[in-house]
Amino acid sequence: MIRDEFREIAQRALRLHQGVESLEVGAVRPSPVGPIVEWQALLLSPGRQRRPLPGGGHVLGAPSGPDLLAVLTRFMACRWRAGPPHAPSTWADDLASAHPKIFPFAPASHAGWSWLWQAGAEMIEERGIPKGFRTVDTKEKFGSLRWYYEAKGDDRHADNVISCIDHISNFVCEYCGAPGALRKSSWVKCLCDQHAQGKKAFREGEA
Ligand SMILES: [Zn+2]
């Protein structure tokens, strides 16, 4: 299950990345931070996604594939850390209490993205929180997560982690955290098939 989720989100999130077809998903290994999905992608370009322009040349798109997979791996570890995914109704306040320097207030989204905020906070803390780092706003916009912050120190790692989180949120159901896709009606929402088809009650944080 965890491997299937990993593979599905990875294939969607990296579909325009060069060499993604070489992605192989291996075993799931227990670790202190939760179950780690092992993967390798020998041909995956280490650089950011390059989107060709019609007149020639290219623009830089999504963050690097290996970086995205590292953040996705941590998202999965957070999501499956305590067994089958379940986000308590207090998840946002819990995150603010556990990571007060990262979240001076509770992050604002539905529960499916709780593990994205958590993965981001943990990865930023592990490398050292940049001097003066302060989250200034968190929200959902056009179906994806937005995380705005300020920092005075070297924020390259934090910036990259947050860019990866933003990108991955386009492929994670905002209600339950299962693999999702953007659905457009009067609103743009990122939903799994079950939530999109209304087959599942909009219970928060349960896969
Ligand atoms: Zn869902």
Residues whose N, C-alpha, C, O or C-beta is under 5 A from the ligand:
A	BS01	ZN	C173 Y175 C176 A178 C192 H195
